[in-house]
Amino acid sequence: MSTIDASLEPAITAAKERLDQHTVEIVQRHFHESTGCPFWLQKKKELNFDPLTEVKCYDDLKKFPSFEDDWLRGGPVDRWIMNDYKDKPTYVFETGGTTGVPKSRVVVNDFREDYEIFSDTLPDQYFPKGGNWLMLGPSGPRRLRLAVEHLAQHRGGICFCIDLDPRWVVKMLKKGWMEQVKEYKKHCIDQAITILTANHNIKCMFATPKLIESLCEGLEERGMTMQDTGITGIFSGGTEFTPQWTRFCVEELFGGPAEESGIFMTPTYGNTLMGLACSKPVTAAEKYKISYYAPQPRAVTEVVSFDDYNQSVGYGETGRVKLTTLTPEFFVPGFMERDEGEREMPFETYPWDGVSGVRPFHEIASGTTVGVY
């Protein structure tokens, strides 16, 4: 079992101290009458401790009960709006909802701030400032579409989008309408290729693994390659990211690593509740292993024991992914994700724990429809 590089200890300690301080500030904000949202101010009355006086570090968040999925389903959604944000323009984003009521998150600035932080991680060589973007992913009431659009604008470009309704795809899959699913995917790819071949100077793209593969196939049918589109930077995300797929994508679809193909792809792990976790650089030397690191201190991911959600597993061991969100407008302590993976060590760029091998949590995997797009 490898150990953490001793030279990283000062950075790890500093990151932990920053997280502890940030946690206290965020809890104070969410539980103070003048700033907190109605949901947490009401929930405070039900707790057996006082968050304002008894949360003094990140570890103290274990005092909160498990965050329940259903708290985010149904209305009134404005119970999540911070008292000092009541007069600000507010968005609502949905996640889930393939069947039943979707989870909702109200947002004022978070999606912009999350993606501006992410922007700083993108290499300008492949994601040129001023280059236009294509958003090849889910549209509708989802954070991702507006977030990618803001990312493009933040970097000086314009974002082109397609129509894609994943809920309709799930319904077709459940009915066994495979021919219709195939046609719908073709419809989405046709939209993308039409935009890419319309001389819009598109240099960057968001797409999921399945849609990247489908796009490359659609281009090939037209006698084209990804290089022919002019795209040099691809930001991607989705549960379909595996070392095997990444190797196939880089070596077969793109024609080699970025220095050879001219196309750079960065995997990410994110959702409407967390924001965006960046990946450690993915290389052939490490067999295309993908390790994600949450954007601390705004969000924290832990890999915890299947038997005790307050206990982290050892490095390299498997557990369930536990998410905590800590922003000025959204507080979620200990949300159990529908994913599992392996705990990864801190490294120079992100001196805190990461997670690799992300996949559906084994106890619910059989009932989960993944990889819709």
C-alpha positions in Angstrom: 0.0 0.0 0.0 1.5 3.3 -1.1 1.6 6.3 1.3 1.0 10.0 0.8 4.1 11.9 -0.3 5.5 13.7 2.8 6.2 16.8 0.7 2.4 17.2 0.3 1.7 17.3 4.0 1.8 21.2 4.3 -0.6 21.6 1.4 -2.9 18.9 2.8 -2.9 20.6 6.2 -3.6 24.0 4.6 -6.5 22.6 2.5 -8.0 21.0 5.6 -7.7 24.2 7.6 -9.3 26.2 4.8 -12.2 23.6 4.6 -12.8 23.8 8.4 -12.9 27.6 8.3 -15.2 27.6 5.2 -17.5 25.1 6.8 -18.0 27.2 9.8 -18.7 30.3 7.7 -21.2 28.5 5.5 -23.0 26.9 8.4 -23.2 30.3 10.1 -24.7 31.8 7.0 -27.3 29.0 6.4 -28.5 28.9 10.1 -28.6 32.6 10.9 -32.1 34.2 10.8 -31.1 37.1 8.6 -29.4 35.0 5.9 -30.6 31.4 6.1 -33.2 29.8 3.9 -36.7 28.8 5.3 -35.9 25.1 4.9 -32.8 25.1 7.1 -34.2 27.6 9.6 -37.2 25.2 10.1 -34.9 22.1 10.2 -32.8 23.8 12.9 -35.7 23.5 15.3 -35.7 19.7 14.8 -32.0 19.2 15.4 -30.6 18.0 18.7 -27.8 20.4 18.5 -27.2 24.1 17.6 -25.3 24.4 14.3 -24.4 28.0 15.1 -22.4 27.1 18.2 -21.5 23.4 17.7 -20.1 23.3 14.2 -16.5 24.3 14.6 -14.9 22.2 11.8 -15.9 20.1 8.8 -16.0 16.9 10.8 -18.7 18.4 13.0 -21.1 18.1 10.0 -21.5 14.4 11.0 -23.8 15.7 13.7 -26.4 16.3 11.0 -28.8 13.5 10.1 -28.5 11.9 6.7 -29.7 14.3 4.0 -32.9 12.9 2.5 -33.3 12.8 -1.3 -37.0 13.7 -1.0 -36.3 17.0 0.7 -35.4 18.3 -2.8 -38.6 16.9 -4.4 -41.7 19.1 -4.7 -42.4 22.6 -3.5 -42.5 25.3 -2.6 -39.1 25.5 -4.1 -38.5 29.0 -2.7 -38.0 27.4 0.7 -34.4 26.9 -0.5 -33.8 30.6 -1.3 -31.5 32.4 1.1 -33.2 35.3 3.0 -30.7 37.8 1.7 -31.1 36.5 -1.9 -34.9 36.9 -2.1 -34.7 39.9 -4.4 -32.1 38.4 -6.8 -33.0 36.7 -10.1 -33.2 33.0 -9.4 -33.0 29.9 -11.5 -34.4 26.4 -10.7 -32.6 23.4 -12.1 -33.8 19.8 -12.1 -32.1 16.5 -11.7 -33.6 13.1 -12.0 -37.3 13.0 -12.5 -37.4 10.2 -15.2 -40.3 8.9 -13.1 -42.1 10.9 -10.4 -41.2 14.4 -9.2 -37.6 15.5 -10.0 -35.2 16.9 -7.4 -34.9 20.7 -7.7 -32.1 23.1 -6.8 -32.6 26.9 -6.8 -29.5 28.8 -7.9 -28.5 32.5 -8.1 -24.8 32.5 -8.9 -23.5 29.0 -8.1 -23.4 27.7 -11.6 -21.4 30.7 -12.8 -18.9 30.5 -10.0 -18.4 26.8 -10.3 -17.7 27.0 -14.0 -15.4 30.0 -13.7 -13.4 28.0 -11.2 -13.4 25.1 -13.7 -12.4 27.4 -16.5 -9.1 28.1 -14.7 -8.2 24.4 -15.1 -8.6 24.3 -18.9 -5.4 24.7 -21.0 -5.7 27.7 -23.3 -3.8 25.8 -26.0 -6.7 23.5 -26.6 -9.6 25.6 -25.2 -8.6 29.0 -26.9 -10.0 32.2 -25.4 -12.6 33.6 -27.8 -13.3 30.2 -29.4 -16.9 29.3 -29.8 -18.5 26.2 -28.1 -20.9 23.4 -28.9 -23.1 22.1 -26.1 -23.8 18.5 -27.1 -25.7 17.3 -24.0 -29.0 17.4 -22.2 -31.1 20.6 -22.6 -34.3 21.7 -20.8 -34.4 22.4 -17.1 -30.9 21.2 -16.4 -28.0 23.2 -15.0 -25.5 21.8 -17.4 -26.8 23.7 -20.5 -26.7 27.1 -18.9 -23.4 26.3 -17.1 -21.6 25.4 -20.4 -23.1 28.5 -22.0 -21.7 30.6 -19.2 -18.3 28.8 -19.5 -18.2 29.7 -23.2 -19.1 33.3 -22.5 -16.7 33.6 -19.6 -13.9 32.5 -22.0 -15.0 35.0 -24.6 -16.9 32.7 -26.9 -20.5 32.0 -28.0 -22.2 28.7 -27.2 -24.3 26.7 -29.7 -26.8 24.2 -28.3 -28.8 21.3 -29.5 -32.2 19.9 -28.3 -31.9 16.7 -26.2 -34.5 15.4 -23.8 -33.0 12.5 -21.8 -36.4 11.7 -20.1 -37.9 10.8 -23.5 -34.9 8.6 -24.2 -35.4 6.8 -20.9 -39.1 6.3 -21.6 -38.3 4.8 -25.0 -35.7 2.5 -23.5 -38.1 1.2 -20.9 -40.7 0.5 -23.6 -38.0 -1.3 -25.6 -38.3 1.1 -28.5 -34.7 0.6 -29.6 -35.2 1.7 -33.2 -36.7 5.0 -32.0 -33.8 5.5 -29.5 -31.4 5.0 -32.4 -33.3 7.6 -34.5 -33.5 10.1 -31.6 -29.7 9.8 -31.1 -29.2 10.3 -34.9 -31.5 13.4 -34.7 -29.2 14.9 -31.9 -26.0 14.1 -33.8 -27.5 15.5 -37.0 -28.1 18.8 -35.2 -24.5 18.8 -33.9 -23.0 18.1 -37.3 -25.1 20.8 -39.0 -23.8 23.4 -36.5 -20.2 22.1 -36.8 -20.2 22.4 -40.5 -21.7 25.8 -40.7 -18.5 27.8 -40.4 -19.1 29.1 -36.8 -15.4 28.8 -35.7 -16.3 26.2 -33.0 -13.2 25.2 -31.1 -14.5 23.7 -27.9 -17.3 21.3 -26.9 -19.1 19.7 -24.1 -20.3 16.1 -24.8 -20.9 12.9 -22.9 -18.8 9.8 -23.8 -21.7 8.1 -25.7 -22.4 11.3 -27.7 -18.7 11.8 -28.5 -18.6 8.3 -29.9 -21.8 8.8 -31.9 -20.6 12.1 -33.2 -17.4 10.5 -34.5 -19.4 7.8 -36.2 -21.7 10.4 -37.8 -18.7 12.3 -39.0 -17.1 9.1 -40.4 -20.3 8.4 -42.4 -19.8 11.8 -44.0 -16.1 11.1 -44.7 -14.9 13.4 -41.9 -13.0 13.1 -38.6 -13.1 15.1 -35.4 -10.1 17.0 -36.6 -12.0 18.2 -39.6 -14.5 20.0 -37.4 -11.8 22.3 -35.9 -12.6 21.2 -32.3 -9.4 21.1 -30.2 -10.8 21.0 -26.6 -13.5 18.6 -25.3 -14.9 18.8 -21.8 -16.8 15.7 -21.0 -18.7 14.0 -18.2 -20.9 11.0 -17.5 -20.8 7.7 -15.7 -19.7 6.0 -19.0 -16.1 7.2 -18.4 -13.9 4.2 -18.0 -10.2 3.7 -18.6 -11.2 1.3 -21.5 -13.5 3.8 -23.2 -11.0 6.6 -22.7 -8.2 4.6 -24.3 -10.5 3.8 -27.2 -11.6 7.4 -27.6 -8.1 8.9 -27.5 -6.4 6.2 -29.5 -9.1 5.2 -32.0 -11.5 8.1 -32.3 -9.1 11.0 -32.0 -6.0 9.3 -33.4 -3.7 9.7 -30.4 -3.0 11.9 -27.4 -3.5 15.6 -27.6 0.1 16.3 -28.7 -0.4 14.1 -31.7 -4.1 14.5 -32.5 -4.5 18.1 -31.5 -7.6 17.2 -29.5 -7.5 17.5 -25.7 -10.3 15.8 -23.6 -10.8 16.3 -19.9 -13.2 14.0 -18.0 -15.3 15.5 -15.2 -17.6 14.2 -12.6 -20.5 16.4 -11.5 -24.1 16.9 -11.0 -26.7 19.6 -10.2 -26.0 19.4 -6.4 -22.2 19.4 -6.4 -20.9 21.3 -9.3 -17.9 19.9 -11.1 -15.1 17.7 -10.0 -12.0 17.8 -12.2 -9.9 14.8 -13.1 -6.2 14.2 -12.5 -4.5 14.3 -15.9 -5.4 11.1 -17.7 -2.4 9.4 -19.4 -1.5 6.2 -21.2 1.3 5.8 -18.6 -1.3 5.4 -15.9 -3.4 3.1 -18.1 -6.0 5.9 -18.6 -7.1 5.7 -14.9 -9.6 8.5 -14.1 -9.5 10.1 -10.6 -11.8 12.9 -9.7 -11.3 15.7 -7.2 -14.2 17.8 -5.9 -13.9 21.6 -6.0 -13.1 22.1 -2.3 -14.1 23.9 -0.2 -17.3 24.5 -2.2 -18.0 20.8 -2.4 -16.4 17.7 -0.8 -16.6 14.1 -1.9 -15.7 11.3 0.5 -15.6 7.5 -0.2 -17.2 5.9 2.9 -17.9 2.5 4.2 -21.0 0.7 2.9 -21.8 -0.1 6.5 -21.1 3.2 8.1 -21.5 6.4 6.1 -19.5 8.4 8.7 -16.4 6.3 8.2 -14.0 6.8 5.3 -12.5 3.6 3.7 -8.8 3.3 3.3 -6.9 4.6 0.2 -7.5 2.3 -2.8 -10.5 0.7 -1.1 -14.1 0.7 -2.4 -17.0 2.6 -0.8 -20.0 4.7 -1.5 -19.6 8.4 -2.6 -20.8 10.9 -0.1 -21.2 14.5 -1.2 -21.3 17.7 0.9 -22.1 21.0 -0.8 -20.9 24.2 1.0 -21.7 27.4 -1.0 -23.2 30.7 0.1 -26.5 29.7 -1.4 -26.7 25.9 -1.0 -25.9 23.7 1.9 -26.1 19.9 1.7 -24.4 17.9 4.4 -23.7 14.3 3.7 -25.8 13.5 0.6 -25.3 9.8 -0.3 -24.7 9.7 -4.1 -26.0 6.9 -6.3 -22.4 6.0 -7.1 -19.5 4.0 -5.6 -15.8 4.1 -6.3 -12.3 3.8 -4.9 -10.7 6.4 -2.5 -7.7 8.2 -4.1 -4.9 10.0 -2.5 -4.3 13.8 -2.6 -1.8 15.1 -5.1 -0.1 18.4 -5.9 -2.9 20.1 -7.8 -5.7 18.9 -5.5 -4.3 18.2 -2.0 -7.4 16.4 -0.7 -9.0 13.0 -1.3 -10.3 12.0 -4.7 -12.4 9.1 -6.1 -11.8 6.8 -9.0 -13.7 4.0 -10.8 -17.0 5.9 -10.4 -19.9 3.6 -11.2 -23.5 3.1 -10.0 -23.9 2.0 -6.4 -24.1 -1.8 -6.5 -27.3 -2.0 -4.3 -29.3 0.1 -6.7 -27.4 -0.4 -10.0 -29.9 -2.9 -11.4 -32.7 -0.5 -11.1 -30.8 2.5 -12.5 -30.9 3.6 -16.1 -27.5 5.0 -16.8 -25.7 6.2 -19.9 -28.9 7.7 -21.5 -26.8 10.2 -23.4 
